[in-house]
Amino acid sequence: MPSEEQSCVSVKLQSRDRSSSQLFFVHREAPLSSVFSQYLSRLPAGARRSVQFHFDGSKVAGSQTAAQLELEDGDIIEVWT
């Protein structure tokens, strides 16, 4: 049985040009949509519509979990606008 520490990972959402980033802690089995929503809430309304999230060269859906993507502490999800 995993410990509480292993049930969460830190994930950095970083703009594609690396000009901005935000660090989030997410439960491995929770959908990433909550993290994506938090990130988007800090963007201007007009910029939110065209945002895509990518990890390891593949587009990430909000329904996916950290466990499904095999995210580890410190992994970076790129934010494409």
PyMOL Python script that loads the backbone (N, CA, C, O; Angstrom):
from pymol import cmd

cmd.read_pdbstr("""\
ATOM      1  N   MET A   1       0.846  -1.191   0.000  1.00  0.00           N
ATOM      2  CA  MET A   1       0.000   0.000   0.000  1.00  0.00           C
ATOM      3  C   MET A   1       0.886   1.247   0.000  1.00  0.00           C
ATOM      4  O   MET A   1       1.769   1.388   0.846  1.00  0.00           O
ATOM      5  N   PRO A   2       0.641   2.165  -0.971  1.00  0.00           N
ATOM      6  CA  PRO A   2       1.508   3.340  -1.039  1.00  0.00           C
ATOM      7  C   PRO A   2       1.291   4.270   0.144  1.00  0.00           C
ATOM      8  O   PRO A   2       0.192   4.360   0.691  1.00  0.00           O
ATOM      9  N   SER A   3       2.349   4.955   0.526  1.00  0.00           N
ATOM     10  CA  SER A   3       2.233   5.921   1.609  1.00  0.00           C
ATOM     11  C   SER A   3       1.567   7.190   1.094  1.00  0.00           C
ATOM     12  O   SER A   3       1.419   7.366  -0.115  1.00  0.00           O
ATOM     13  N   GLU A   4       1.169   8.068   1.996  1.00  0.00           N
ATOM     14  CA  GLU A   4       0.515   9.315   1.600  1.00  0.00           C
ATOM     15  C   GLU A   4       1.427  10.151   0.708  1.00  0.00           C
ATOM     16  O   GLU A   4       0.955  10.807  -0.220  1.00  0.00           O
ATOM     17  N   GLU A   5       2.724  10.132   0.982  1.00  0.00           N
ATOM     18  CA  GLU A   5       3.666  10.914   0.181  1.00  0.00           C
ATOM     19  C   GLU A   5       3.678  10.451  -1.263  1.00  0.00           C
ATOM     20  O   GLU A   5       3.810  11.267  -2.174  1.00  0.00           O
ATOM     21  N   GLN A   6       3.542   9.147  -1.484  1.00  0.00           N
ATOM     22  CA  GLN A   6       3.594   8.613  -2.830  1.00  0.00           C
ATOM     23  C   GLN A   6       2.280   8.802  -3.582  1.00  0.00           C
ATOM     24  O   GLN A   6       2.246   8.626  -4.800  1.00  0.00           O
ATOM     25  N   SER A   7       1.199   9.154  -2.891  1.00  0.00           N
ATOM     26  CA  SER A   7      -0.091   9.302  -3.555  1.00  0.00           C
ATOM     27  C   SER A   7      -0.225  10.667  -4.242  1.00  0.00           C
ATOM     28  O   SER A   7      -1.168  10.883  -5.004  1.00  0.00           O
ATOM     29  N   CYS A   8       0.705  11.583  -3.981  1.00  0.00           N
ATOM     30  CA  CYS A   8       0.711  12.898  -4.622  1.00  0.00           C
ATOM     31  C   CYS A   8       2.031  13.116  -5.356  1.00  0.00           C
ATOM     32  O   CYS A   8       3.076  12.597  -4.965  1.00  0.00           O
ATOM     33  N   VAL A   9       1.952  13.892  -6.422  1.00  0.00           N
ATOM     34  CA  VAL A   9       3.170  14.293  -7.130  1.00  0.00           C
ATOM     35  C   VAL A   9       3.114  15.791  -7.380  1.00  0.00           C
ATOM     36  O   VAL A   9       2.036  16.374  -7.490  1.00  0.00           O
ATOM     37  N   SER A  10       4.277  16.401  -7.466  1.00  0.00           N
ATOM     38  CA  SER A  10       4.334  17.813  -7.840  1.00  0.00           C
ATOM     39  C   SER A  10       4.530  17.882  -9.347  1.00  0.00           C
ATOM     40  O   SER A  10       5.380  17.195  -9.914  1.00  0.00           O
ATOM     41  N   VAL A  11       3.727  18.724  -9.980  1.00  0.00           N
ATOM     42  CA  VAL A  11       3.767  18.874 -11.430  1.00  0.00           C
ATOM     43  C   VAL A  11       3.857  20.357 -11.751  1.00  0.00           C
ATOM     44  O   VAL A  11       3.126  21.173 -11.190  1.00  0.00           O
ATOM     45  N   LYS A  12       4.753  20.691 -12.652  1.00  0.00           N
ATOM     46  CA  LYS A  12       4.891  22.096 -13.062  1.00  0.00           C
ATOM     47  C   LYS A  12       4.201  22.279 -14.405  1.00  0.00           C
ATOM     48  O   LYS A  12       4.480  21.559 -15.364  1.00  0.00           O
ATOM     49  N   LEU A  13       3.299  23.252 -14.461  1.00  0.00           N
ATOM     50  CA  LEU A  13       2.704  23.660 -15.725  1.00  0.00           C
ATOM     51  C   LEU A  13       3.486  24.862 -16.200  1.00  0.00           C
ATOM     52  O   LEU A  13       3.547  25.888 -15.521  1.00  0.00           O
ATOM     53  N   GLN A  14       4.085  24.731 -17.369  1.00  0.00           N
ATOM     54  CA  GLN A  14       5.017  25.746 -17.863  1.00  0.00           C
ATOM     55  C   GLN A  14       4.641  26.153 -19.273  1.00  0.00           C
ATOM     56  O   GLN A  14       4.354  25.306 -20.118  1.00  0.00           O
ATOM     57  N   SER A  15       4.643  27.454 -19.524  1.00  0.00           N
ATOM     58  CA  SER A  15       4.349  27.934 -20.875  1.00  0.00           C
ATOM     59  C   SER A  15       5.404  27.410 -21.837  1.00  0.00           C
ATOM     60  O   SER A  15       6.555  27.175 -21.468  1.00  0.00           O
ATOM     61  N   ARG A  16       4.983  27.237 -23.062  1.00  0.00           N
ATOM     62  CA  ARG A  16       5.871  26.655 -24.075  1.00  0.00           C
ATOM     63  C   ARG A  16       7.166  27.443 -24.228  1.00  0.00           C
ATOM     64  O   ARG A  16       8.227  26.864 -24.460  1.00  0.00           O
ATOM     65  N   ASP A  17       7.077  28.765 -24.098  1.00  0.00           N
ATOM     66  CA  ASP A  17       8.276  29.598 -24.228  1.00  0.00           C
ATOM     67  C   ASP A  17       9.029  29.752 -22.902  1.00  0.00           C
ATOM     68  O   ASP A  17      10.017  30.481 -22.813  1.00  0.00           O
ATOM     69  N   ARG A  18       8.542  29.056 -21.886  1.00  0.00           N
ATOM     70  CA  ARG A  18       9.160  29.017 -20.554  1.00  0.00           C
ATOM     71  C   ARG A  18       9.154  30.358 -19.826  1.00  0.00           C
ATOM     72  O   ARG A  18       9.932  30.567 -18.895  1.00  0.00           O
ATOM     73  N   SER A  19       8.273  31.267 -20.254  1.00  0.00           N
ATOM     74  CA  SER A  19       8.232  32.583 -19.610  1.00  0.00           C
ATOM     75  C   SER A  19       7.470  32.555 -18.289  1.00  0.00           C
ATOM     76  O   SER A  19       7.651  33.435 -17.448  1.00  0.00           O
ATOM     77  N   SER A  20       6.625  31.554 -18.107  1.00  0.00           N
ATOM     78  CA  SER A  20       5.896  31.459 -16.841  1.00  0.00           C
ATOM     79  C   SER A  20       5.663  29.993 -16.487  1.00  0.00           C
ATOM     80  O   SER A  20       5.565  29.131 -17.360  1.00  0.00           O
ATOM     81  N   SER A  21       5.576  29.737 -15.190  1.00  0.00           N
ATOM     82  CA  SER A  21       5.283  28.374 -14.739  1.00  0.00           C
ATOM     83  C   SER A  21       4.581  28.441 -13.395  1.00  0.00           C
ATOM     84  O   SER A  21       4.719  29.409 -12.647  1.00  0.00           O
ATOM     85  N   GLN A  22       3.824  27.389 -13.105  1.00  0.00           N
ATOM     86  CA  GLN A  22       3.127  27.264 -11.837  1.00  0.00           C
ATOM     87  C   GLN A  22       3.290  25.828 -11.358  1.00  0.00           C
ATOM     88  O   GLN A  22       3.216  24.885 -12.146  1.00  0.00           O
ATOM     89  N   LEU A  23       3.511  25.677 -10.068  1.00  0.00           N
ATOM     90  CA  LEU A  23       3.698  24.349  -9.480  1.00  0.00           C
ATOM     91  C   LEU A  23       2.412  23.917  -8.791  1.00  0.00           C
ATOM     92  O   LEU A  23       1.792  24.692  -8.064  1.00  0.00           O
ATOM     93  N   PHE A  24       2.021  22.674  -9.027  1.00  0.00           N
ATOM     94  CA  PHE A  24       0.806  22.114  -8.429  1.00  0.00           C
ATOM     95  C   PHE A  24       1.134  20.773  -7.799  1.00  0.00           C
ATOM     96  O   PHE A  24       2.045  20.072  -8.239  1.00  0.00           O
ATOM     97  N   PHE A  25       0.386  20.429  -6.772  1.00  0.00           N
ATOM     98  CA  PHE A  25       0.458  19.097  -6.184  1.00  0.00           C
ATOM     99  C   PHE A  25      -0.843  18.400  -6.511  1.00  0.00           C
ATOM    100  O   PHE A  25      -1.921  18.940  -6.261  1.00  0.00           O
ATOM    101  N   VAL A  26      -0.753  17.209  -7.065  1.00  0.00           N
ATOM    102  CA  VAL A  26      -1.933  16.504  -7.531  1.00  0.00           C
ATOM    103  C   VAL A  26      -1.898  15.057  -7.038  1.00  0.00           C
ATOM    104  O   VAL A  26      -0.843  14.424  -6.995  1.00  0.00           O
ATOM    105  N   HIS A  27      -3.076  14.550  -6.667  1.00  0.00           N
ATOM    106  CA  HIS A  27      -3.180  13.137  -6.313  1.00  0.00           C
ATOM    107  C   HIS A  27      -3.006  12.318  -7.586  1.00  0.00           C
ATOM    108  O   HIS A  27      -3.525  12.680  -8.642  1.00  0.00           O
ATOM    109  N   ARG A  28      -2.286  11.231  -7.481  1.00  0.00           N
ATOM    110  CA  ARG A  28      -1.972  10.405  -8.645  1.00  0.00           C
ATOM    111  C   ARG A  28      -3.221   9.895  -9.370  1.00  0.00           C
ATOM    112  O   ARG A  28      -3.204   9.723 -10.589  1.00  0.00           O
ATOM    113  N   GLU A  29      -4.300   9.655  -8.624  1.00  0.00           N
ATOM    114  CA  GLU A  29      -5.507   9.087  -9.234  1.00  0.00           C
ATOM    115  C   GLU A  29      -6.571  10.127  -9.579  1.00  0.00           C
ATOM    116  O   GLU A  29      -7.633   9.775 -10.091  1.00  0.00           O
ATOM    117  N   ALA A  30      -6.297  11.405  -9.303  1.00  0.00           N
ATOM    118  CA  ALA A  30      -7.279  12.462  -9.579  1.00  0.00           C
ATOM    119  C   ALA A  30      -7.129  12.956 -11.018  1.00  0.00           C
ATOM    120  O   ALA A  30      -6.012  13.073 -11.522  1.00  0.00           O
ATOM    121  N   PRO A  31      -8.250  13.246 -11.677  1.00  0.00           N
ATOM    122  CA  PRO A  31      -8.157  13.817 -13.030  1.00  0.00           C
ATOM    123  C   PRO A  31      -7.392  15.139 -13.003  1.00  0.00           C
ATOM    124  O   PRO A  31      -7.507  15.914 -12.053  1.00  0.00           O
ATOM    125  N   LEU A  32      -6.626  15.384 -14.035  1.00  0.00           N
ATOM    126  CA  LEU A  32      -5.813  16.603 -14.100  1.00  0.00           C
ATOM    127  C   LEU A  32      -6.651  17.840 -14.410  1.00  0.00           C
ATOM    128  O   LEU A  32      -6.132  18.956 -14.381  1.00  0.00           O
ATOM    129  N   SER A  33      -7.923  17.661 -14.701  1.00  0.00           N
ATOM    130  CA  SER A  33      -8.780  18.811 -15.046  1.00  0.00           C
ATOM    131  C   SER A  33      -8.806  19.864 -13.949  1.00  0.00           C
ATOM    132  O   SER A  33      -8.902  21.053 -14.251  1.00  0.00           O
ATOM    133  N   SER A  34      -8.725  19.464 -12.684  1.00  0.00           N
ATOM    134  CA  SER A  34      -8.753  20.456 -11.600  1.00  0.00           C
ATOM    135  C   SER A  34      -7.504  21.341 -11.632  1.00  0.00           C
ATOM    136  O   SER A  34      -7.588  22.545 -11.392  1.00  0.00           O
ATOM    137  N   VAL A  35      -6.362  20.750 -11.926  1.00  0.00           N
ATOM    138  CA  VAL A  35      -5.115  21.516 -12.036  1.00  0.00           C
ATOM    139  C   VAL A  35      -5.177  22.437 -13.256  1.00  0.00           C
ATOM    140  O   VAL A  35      -4.773  23.598 -13.187  1.00  0.00           O
ATOM    141  N   PHE A  36      -5.686  21.910 -14.369  1.00  0.00           N
ATOM    142  CA  PHE A  36      -5.791  22.712 -15.582  1.00  0.00           C
ATOM    143  C   PHE A  36      -6.721  23.902 -15.351  1.00  0.00           C
ATOM    144  O   PHE A  36      -6.441  25.008 -15.814  1.00  0.00           O
ATOM    145  N   SER A  37      -7.821  23.679 -14.640  1.00  0.00           N
ATOM    146  CA  SER A  37      -8.775  24.762 -14.353  1.00  0.00           C
ATOM    147  C   SER A  37      -8.124  25.853 -13.509  1.00  0.00           C
ATOM    148  O   SER A  37      -8.315  27.043 -13.760  1.00  0.00           O
ATOM    149  N   GLN A  38      -7.356  25.437 -12.510  1.00  0.00           N
ATOM    150  CA  GLN A  38      -6.664  26.415 -11.661  1.00  0.00           C
ATOM    151  C   GLN A  38      -5.688  27.243 -12.496  1.00  0.00           C
ATOM    152  O   GLN A  38      -5.614  28.462 -12.343  1.00  0.00           O
ATOM    153  N   TYR A  39      -4.951  26.586 -13.366  1.00  0.00           N
ATOM    154  CA  TYR A  39      -3.983  27.285 -14.214  1.00  0.00           C
ATOM    155  C   TYR A  39      -4.721  28.274 -15.124  1.00  0.00           C
ATOM    156  O   TYR A  39      -4.327  29.434 -15.238  1.00  0.00           O
ATOM    157  N   LEU A  40      -5.789  27.807 -15.766  1.00  0.00           N
ATOM    158  CA  LEU A  40      -6.522  28.648 -16.711  1.00  0.00           C
ATOM    159  C   LEU A  40      -7.180  29.839 -16.033  1.00  0.00           C
ATOM    160  O   LEU A  40      -7.340  30.896 -16.644  1.00  0.00           O
ATOM    161  N   SER A  41      -7.564  29.673 -14.770  1.00  0.00           N
ATOM    162  CA  SER A  41      -8.240  30.766 -14.061  1.00  0.00           C
ATOM    163  C   SER A  41      -7.323  31.973 -13.875  1.00  0.00           C
ATOM    164  O   SER A  41      -7.792  33.077 -13.600  1.00  0.00           O
ATOM    165  N   ARG A  42      -6.049  31.766 -14.022  1.00  0.00           N
ATOM    166  CA  ARG A  42      -5.083  32.860 -13.860  1.00  0.00           C
ATOM    167  C   ARG A  42      -4.716  33.513 -15.187  1.00  0.00           C
ATOM    168  O   ARG A  42      -3.919  34.451 -15.222  1.00  0.00           O
ATOM    169  N   LEU A  43      -5.291  33.023 -16.269  1.00  0.00           N
ATOM    170  CA  LEU A  43      -5.021  33.591 -17.590  1.00  0.00           C
ATOM    171  C   LEU A  43      -6.133  34.560 -17.973  1.00  0.00           C
ATOM    172  O   LEU A  43      -7.249  34.455 -17.465  1.00  0.00           O
ATOM    173  N   PRO A  44      -5.835  35.509 -18.873  1.00  0.00           N
ATOM    174  CA  PRO A  44      -6.903  36.374 -19.378  1.00  0.00           C
ATOM    175  C   PRO A  44      -7.960  35.525 -20.098  1.00  0.00           C
ATOM    176  O   PRO A  44      -7.627  34.514 -20.717  1.00  0.00           O
ATOM    177  N   ALA A  45      -9.209  35.927 -20.017  1.00  0.00           N
ATOM    178  CA  ALA A  45     -10.314  35.146 -20.576  1.00  0.00           C
ATOM    179  C   ALA A  45     -10.088  34.789 -22.046  1.00  0.00           C
ATOM    180  O   ALA A  45     -10.368  33.662 -22.454  1.00  0.00           O
ATOM    181  N   GLY A  46      -9.597  35.716 -22.830  1.00  0.00           N
ATOM    182  CA  GLY A  46      -9.393  35.464 -24.251  1.00  0.00           C
ATOM    183  C   GLY A  46      -8.333  34.417 -24.541  1.00  0.00           C
ATOM    184  O   GLY A  46      -8.374  33.772 -25.589  1.00  0.00           O
ATOM    185  N   ALA A  47      -7.395  34.238 -23.642  1.00  0.00           N
ATOM    186  CA  ALA A  47      -6.304  33.291 -23.859  1.00  0.00           C
ATOM    187  C   ALA A  47      -6.691  31.859 -23.493  1.00  0.00           C
ATOM    188  O   ALA A  47      -6.010  30.913 -23.889  1.00  0.00           O
ATOM    189  N   ARG A  48      -7.766  31.698 -22.752  1.00  0.00           N
ATOM    190  CA  ARG A  48      -8.129  30.363 -22.238  1.00  0.00           C
ATOM    191  C   ARG A  48      -8.620  29.416 -23.320  1.00  0.00           C
ATOM    192  O   ARG A  48      -8.407  28.207 -23.228  1.00  0.00           O
ATOM    193  N   ARG A  49      -9.272  29.950 -24.338  1.00  0.00           N
ATOM    194  CA  ARG A  49      -9.927  29.088 -25.327  1.00  0.00           C
ATOM    195  C   ARG A  49      -8.955  28.242 -26.141  1.00  0.00           C
ATOM    196  O   ARG A  49      -9.282  27.117 -26.516  1.00  0.00           O
ATOM    197  N   SER A  50      -7.788  28.758 -26.414  1.00  0.00           N
ATOM    198  CA  SER A  50      -6.866  28.072 -27.318  1.00  0.00           C
ATOM    199  C   SER A  50      -5.775  27.276 -26.609  1.00  0.00           C
ATOM    200  O   SER A  50      -4.845  26.795 -27.256  1.00  0.00           O
ATOM    201  N   VAL A  51      -5.875  27.134 -25.298  1.00  0.00           N
ATOM    202  CA  VAL A  51      -4.814  26.464 -24.533  1.00  0.00           C
ATOM    203  C   VAL A  51      -4.894  24.943 -24.698  1.00  0.00           C
ATOM    204  O   VAL A  51      -5.970  24.346 -24.658  1.00  0.00           O
ATOM    205  N   GLN A  52      -3.712  24.340 -24.884  1.00  0.00           N
ATOM    206  CA  GLN A  52      -3.585  22.887 -24.900  1.00  0.00           C
ATOM    207  C   GLN A  52      -2.468  22.511 -23.936  1.00  0.00           C
ATOM    208  O   GLN A  52      -1.505  23.257 -23.761  1.00  0.00           O
ATOM    209  N   PHE A  53      -2.611  21.348 -23.315  1.00  0.00           N
ATOM    210  CA  PHE A  53      -1.606  20.849 -22.389  1.00  0.00           C
ATOM    211  C   PHE A  53      -0.922  19.641 -23.020  1.00  0.00           C
ATOM    212  O   PHE A  53      -1.576  18.755 -23.570  1.00  0.00           O
ATOM    213  N   HIS A  54       0.415  19.623 -22.929  1.00  0.00           N
ATOM    214  CA  HIS A  54       1.183  18.540 -23.545  1.00  0.00           C
ATOM    215  C   HIS A  54       2.206  17.990 -22.550  1.00  0.00           C
ATOM    216  O   HIS A  54       2.830  18.737 -21.796  1.00  0.00           O
ATOM    217  N   PHE A  55       2.361  16.660 -22.568  1.00  0.00           N
ATOM    218  CA  PHE A  55       3.391  16.012 -21.759  1.00  0.00           C
ATOM    219  C   PHE A  55       4.087  14.986 -22.624  1.00  0.00           C
ATOM    220  O   PHE A  55       3.446  14.138 -23.245  1.00  0.00           O
ATOM    221  N   ASP A  56       5.389  15.070 -22.659  1.00  0.00           N
ATOM    222  CA  ASP A  56       6.190  14.093 -23.395  1.00  0.00           C
ATOM    223  C   ASP A  56       5.774  13.997 -24.862  1.00  0.00           C
ATOM    224  O   ASP A  56       5.770  12.916 -25.452  1.00  0.00           O
ATOM    225  N   GLY A  57       5.421  15.157 -25.442  1.00  0.00           N
ATOM    226  CA  GLY A  57       5.077  15.196 -26.856  1.00  0.00           C
ATOM    227  C   GLY A  57       3.642  14.854 -27.198  1.00  0.00           C
ATOM    228  O   GLY A  57       3.266  14.904 -28.369  1.00  0.00           O
ATOM    229  N   SER A  58       2.832  14.511 -26.216  1.00  0.00           N
ATOM    230  CA  SER A  58       1.439  14.138 -26.469  1.00  0.00           C
ATOM    231  C   SER A  58       0.494  15.082 -25.757  1.00  0.00           C
ATOM    232  O   SER A  58       0.777  15.567 -24.661  1.00  0.00           O
ATOM    233  N   LYS A  59      -0.642  15.333 -26.404  1.00  0.00           N
ATOM    234  CA  LYS A  59      -1.668  16.181 -25.799  1.00  0.00           C
ATOM    235  C   LYS A  59      -2.267  15.460 -24.595  1.00  0.00           C
ATOM    236  O   LYS A  59      -2.489  14.250 -24.626  1.00  0.00           O
ATOM    237  N   VAL A  60      -2.523  16.224 -23.534  1.00  0.00           N
ATOM    238  CA  VAL A  60      -3.072  15.658 -22.301  1.00  0.00           C
ATOM    239  C   VAL A  60      -4.524  16.116 -22.155  1.00  0.00           C
ATOM    240  O   VAL A  60      -4.834  17.297 -22.308  1.00  0.00           O
ATOM    241  N   ALA A  61      -5.403  15.165 -21.857  1.00  0.00           N
ATOM    242  CA  ALA A  61      -6.812  15.480 -21.616  1.00  0.00           C
ATOM    243  C   ALA A  61      -7.032  15.671 -20.126  1.00  0.00           C
ATOM    244  O   ALA A  61      -6.354  15.048 -19.308  1.00  0.00           O
ATOM    245  N   GLY A  62      -7.974  16.526 -19.774  1.00  0.00           N
ATOM    246  CA  GLY A  62      -8.272  16.778 -18.371  1.00  0.00           C
ATOM    247  C   GLY A  62      -8.758  15.546 -17.628  1.00  0.00           C
ATOM    248  O   GLY A  62      -8.658  15.476 -16.403  1.00  0.00           O
ATOM    249  N   SER A  63      -9.281  14.578 -18.360  1.00  0.00           N
ATOM    250  CA  SER A  63      -9.780  13.355 -17.726  1.00  0.00           C
ATOM    251  C   SER A  63      -8.654  12.388 -17.350  1.00  0.00           C
ATOM    252  O   SER A  63      -8.871  11.445 -16.588  1.00  0.00           O
ATOM    253  N   GLN A  64      -7.463  12.619 -17.881  1.00  0.00           N
ATOM    254  CA  GLN A  64      -6.329  11.747 -17.570  1.00  0.00           C
ATOM    255  C   GLN A  64      -5.794  12.037 -16.170  1.00  0.00           C
ATOM    256  O   GLN A  64      -5.953  13.139 -15.647  1.00  0.00           O
ATOM    257  N   THR A  65      -5.158  11.033 -15.576  1.00  0.00           N
ATOM    258  CA  THR A  65      -4.595  11.177 -14.237  1.00  0.00           C
ATOM    259  C   THR A  65      -3.073  11.140 -14.309  1.00  0.00           C
ATOM    260  O   THR A  65      -2.489  10.727 -15.311  1.00  0.00           O
ATOM    261  N   ALA A  66      -2.449  11.582 -13.219  1.00  0.00           N
ATOM    262  CA  ALA A  66      -0.987  11.526 -13.125  1.00  0.00           C
ATOM    263  C   ALA A  66      -0.509  10.076 -13.226  1.00  0.00           C
ATOM    264  O   ALA A  66       0.526   9.797 -13.832  1.00  0.00           O
ATOM    265  N   ALA A  67      -1.267   9.164 -12.632  1.00  0.00           N
ATOM    266  CA  ALA A  67      -0.886   7.749 -12.680  1.00  0.00           C
ATOM    267  C   ALA A  67      -0.921   7.233 -14.119  1.00  0.00           C
ATOM    268  O   ALA A  67      -0.017   6.510 -14.538  1.00  0.00           O
ATOM    269  N   GLN A  68      -1.956   7.598 -14.876  1.00  0.00           N
ATOM    270  CA  GLN A  68      -2.054   7.145 -16.267  1.00  0.00           C
ATOM    271  C   GLN A  68      -0.893   7.655 -17.108  1.00  0.00           C
ATOM    272  O   GLN A  68      -0.397   6.950 -17.988  1.00  0.00           O
ATOM    273  N   LEU A  69      -0.466   8.869 -16.837  1.00  0.00           N
ATOM    274  CA  LEU A  69       0.639   9.469 -17.590  1.00  0.00           C
ATOM    275  C   LEU A  69       2.000   9.082 -17.024  1.00  0.00           C
ATOM    276  O   LEU A  69       3.040   9.411 -17.594  1.00  0.00           O
ATOM    277  N   GLU A  70       1.978   8.382 -15.899  1.00  0.00           N
ATOM    278  CA  GLU A  70       3.207   7.984 -15.196  1.00  0.00           C
ATOM    279  C   GLU A  70       4.042   9.203 -14.822  1.00  0.00           C
ATOM    280  O   GLU A  70       5.268   9.194 -14.938  1.00  0.00           O
ATOM    281  N   LEU A  71       3.346  10.266 -14.366  1.00  0.00           N
ATOM    282  CA  LEU A  71       4.046  11.479 -13.936  1.00  0.00           C
ATOM    283  C   LEU A  71       4.819  11.209 -12.655  1.00  0.00           C
ATOM    284  O   LEU A  71       4.369  10.471 -11.779  1.00  0.00           O
ATOM    285  N   GLU A  72       5.978  11.816 -12.567  1.00  0.00           N
ATOM    286  CA  GLU A  72       6.809  11.727 -11.378  1.00  0.00           C
ATOM    287  C   GLU A  72       6.998  13.137 -10.831  1.00  0.00           C
ATOM    288  O   GLU A  72       6.760  14.120 -11.533  1.00  0.00           O
ATOM    289  N   ASP A  73       7.430  13.231  -9.566  1.00  0.00           N
ATOM    290  CA  ASP A  73       7.679  14.538  -8.959  1.00  0.00           C
ATOM    291  C   ASP A  73       8.553  15.391  -9.859  1.00  0.00           C
ATOM    292  O   ASP A  73       9.598  14.950 -10.338  1.00  0.00           O
ATOM    293  N   GLY A  74       8.106  16.625 -10.081  1.00  0.00           N
ATOM    294  CA  GLY A  74       8.909  17.575 -10.847  1.00  0.00           C
ATOM    295  C   GLY A  74       8.702  17.529 -12.342  1.00  0.00           C
ATOM    296  O   GLY A  74       9.298  18.332 -13.061  1.00  0.00           O
ATOM    297  N   ASP A  75       7.868  16.607 -12.848  1.00  0.00           N
ATOM    298  CA  ASP A  75       7.616  16.568 -14.287  1.00  0.00           C
ATOM    299  C   ASP A  75       6.959  17.863 -14.731  1.00  0.00           C
ATOM    300  O   ASP A  75       6.292  18.541 -13.949  1.00  0.00           O
ATOM    301  N   ILE A  76       7.159  18.193 -16.005  1.00  0.00           N
ATOM    302  CA  ILE A  76       6.640  19.437 -16.576  1.00  0.00           C
ATOM    303  C   ILE A  76       5.601  19.130 -17.626  1.00  0.00           C
ATOM    304  O   ILE A  76       5.836  18.333 -18.534  1.00  0.00           O
ATOM    305  N   ILE A  77       4.444  19.771 -17.500  1.00  0.00           N
ATOM    306  CA  ILE A  77       3.424  19.738 -18.536  1.00  0.00           C
ATOM    307  C   ILE A  77       3.503  21.072 -19.254  1.00  0.00           C
ATOM    308  O   ILE A  77       3.372  22.128 -18.635  1.00  0.00           O
ATOM    309  N   GLU A  78       3.719  21.023 -20.566  1.00  0.00           N
ATOM    310  CA  GLU A  78       3.823  22.259 -21.341  1.00  0.00           C
ATOM    311  C   GLU A  78       2.442  22.789 -21.651  1.00  0.00           C
ATOM    312  O   GLU A  78       1.517  22.031 -21.943  1.00  0.00           O
ATOM    313  N   VAL A  79       2.316  24.119 -21.582  1.00  0.00           N
ATOM    314  CA  VAL A  79       1.067  24.801 -21.890  1.00  0.00           C
ATOM    315  C   VAL A  79       1.248  25.513 -23.224  1.00  0.00           C
ATOM    316  O   VAL A  79       2.049  26.440 -23.341  1.00  0.00           O
ATOM    317  N   TRP A  80       0.500  25.072 -24.223  1.00  0.00           N
ATOM    318  CA  TRP A  80       0.580  25.674 -25.559  1.00  0.00           C
ATOM    319  C   TRP A  80      -0.576  26.617 -25.752  1.00  0.00           C
ATOM    320  O   TRP A  80      -1.722  26.266 -25.471  1.00  0.00           O
ATOM    321  N   THR A  81      -0.290  27.817 -26.230  1.00  0.00           N
ATOM    322  CA  THR A  81      -1.359  28.784 -26.491  1.00  0.00           C
ATOM    323  C   THR A  81      -1.367  29.155 -27.962  1.00  0.00           C
ATOM    324  O   THR A  81      -2.194  29.959 -28.391  1.00  0.00           O
TER     325      THR A  81
END
""", "prot")
cmd.dss("prot")
cmd.show_as("cartoon", "prot")
cmd.util.cbc("prot")
cmd.orient("prot")
